[in-house]
Structures are given as structure tokens and as C-alpha cells.
């Protein structure tokens, strides 16, 4: 039985669609397609990197799912970090996501 507070597939699809429709995300994706810019770990804030490290799974889709599932437990500040990180993750290809070292810097937890 599914927890009633857990986002269902429709909620996740809506979140993903909203992220994909964000103009800054679309601009980043378009730049990447044209080879103008390539996302690097430097494009993520330290807070986003730490957050992604906590929810990171084997795939970008599973990571986004983990992040979406945690939204209900977050305050507004954490939701803002989550949304920023998710927008950037959506702009990555699967191989780019796999190659990113989403681990906190030494001495950070």
C-alpha cells in the first residue's frame, strides 16, 4: 500500500514537466545541444552538491524521484535548493550525470 503523502507518478511527472518548461533550464539545454556550454560540477552550489549527494541514485531519473519524494519533509529554504538542483540535473544527459562527482568537499558533511 502506498503512503498517501508519497508523490505518485502524476506528481513526479508534473514536477519534471515544470522543471523542463523552466526557461533557464531550456536555455541551458539549448546551449548544451549547440555545444556552447557544458555543465560541470562548478555549475552547482555547495549546498546543491551536498543535497544531491544525499539523494543520489544510480540514474538521474531515480535521483530526481528521490528528491521529489523528500519534498514533503522540507521547509521553504530546502525546497528552493531542491528546485535549483533539480533544474540543473534535468539539463544533464545520463552520461553527464554519471560522470559528475556529487560528493561534498573534504571536511564537509
N, C-alpha and C positions, 0 to 999 in steps of 0.2 A: 504494500500500500504506500502510495506517495504522500509525503508530508505536504499538507495543504499550503504551507509557506514556501515550499520549494518551487522555483520558477519552472513552468512547463515548457515544452518545445516552442509553443507560440510566443511566450515571453522572451525566450532566448532569441528567436527569430526576429522579433520586434526590436530588441536591443541591437542585434547585429545589423539590421536594416537601418536603424537610426545612426549607428556609427558609420556605416558605409555611405550614407547620404550626407554626412557632415562635410561641408565644403573644404575644410582644411585637410581632412582625410583624403577627399577626392583629389585635391591639388597635389598632395604628396604622392598618391598612387600614379597620377598622370606624369609627374616629374620622373618617377622611377621607371615608368614604361618608356619614356623618351630617353632614358639614360642620363638625365640631367643631374639627378641626385640619387644617392643610395643611402638607405637608412643604416646607421651604425649605432653602437651602444651609446655613443655620445649624444644621440638624439633623445635619449631617455634621461629623466631626472634621477637623482639618487633615490628619492622616495619611490618612483615608479619601478626602478630596478629591484629594490627590496621587496616591494609588493608583488611584482611578477615572480620573483624567486619563491615566495611563499606558495603561490597558486600554480606554479609551472607544472605542466604535464608533458607527456611525450609529443603532443601536437599542439599547434596554435589553437585549433578549434576546442580541444579539451581544456586548454588553459583559459580561454575566453569563457567556456562553460563554468569552470571552477570560480572564476571571478564573478560571473553573473549570479551564481548560486550564493555567493557570500554577500551580495549587495544588501540583503535584508538585515544584516547584522551591523552595517556600517553607519557611522554618523556622516554628516554632510561633507566634512573635510575628506574623509576616506573615500566617499563616493566620487568626489572631484578627482582625486588621484586615480581611482579605478577607471573613470571615464577617459581621462587623459592617456593612461597606459593602454587602455583597450583601443582607442583611436589609432595609436601608433602600432599596436600589434596587428590590427586589421590591415594596415598598409604593407606589412611584411609578407613575403611569399613564405611558403612552408620551409624551403631550404634556408632562407634567411633567418627565420625564427629558430630553426635547429642550430644554426651556427652562432647565434647570439649568446654571450656568456652572462646570463641573467643570474648573477651571484653578487651579493653585497661586497663592497670593498673590504679588504683586510681590516679587522678590528671593528667592523660594523655588524650589527645583527638586527 
